[in-house]
Amino acid sequence: MEELLGLFIGIGLSATCGFRIFVPLLGMSIAHHAGALSFSSGFDWIGSWPATITFGVAMLIEIAGYYIPWVDNLLDTIATPAAIVAGTIVTASMVGDVSPFLRWSLAIIAGGGIAGLVQGSSVLIRGASTVSTAGLANPLVSTGELAASILGTLISLILPTVAVIMVVLLLTYMLRRFMRPSPSTS
């Protein structure tokens, strides 16, 4: 049961990596310092003080960058692969006492996959915002993504089962939204 709970926490945090890479990592590190979260073997470095400080500085830089129109689109090109890697690491760090093959399979498929899907969706939304408003609405999009990342991190750490349900609902919404046939023009 503990492995399943760890997987739920990992999936929820991986989804938030798709919005902001360093918010969930900082949240994990702080939760570890508070004694509320432990990591799988080999991932204790996430809770070290140097990592906490690094995640905090990186988070502030990432947040600031997303508030500068056009820089936010450039950050998305870097953030997409980084979010997949972060989602994979986050999930691997939370999956407990299982074989390395199962840990990394779950981490890559569930963690990296969900982070990539969320990040890809946010890239599409930001691109549409850039095209339709010349980037003027991008700070609003950035604020929404930041709020989703903070809220998702907190929910993932406090109520991981709710976080997984929210991830499933979010993915269902995004799939329906983006798979909907476009209205035909006659």
Secondary structure as GFF3:
##gff-version 3
##sequence-region A 1 186
A	DSSP	alpha_helix	2	17	.	.	.	ID=ss1
A	DSSP	alpha_helix	22	33	.	.	.	ID=ss2
A	DSSP	three_ten_helix	44	47	.	.	.	ID=ss3
A	DSSP	alpha_helix	49	65	.	.	.	ID=ss4
A	DSSP	alpha_helix	71	94	.	.	.	ID=ss5
A	DSSP	alpha_helix	100	106	.	.	.	ID=ss6
A	DSSP	pi_helix	107	112	.	.	.	ID=ss7
A	DSSP	alpha_helix	113	133	.	.	.	ID=ss8
A	DSSP	alpha_helix	138	158	.	.	.	ID=ss9
A	DSSP	alpha_helix	160	179	.	.	.	ID=ss10
###
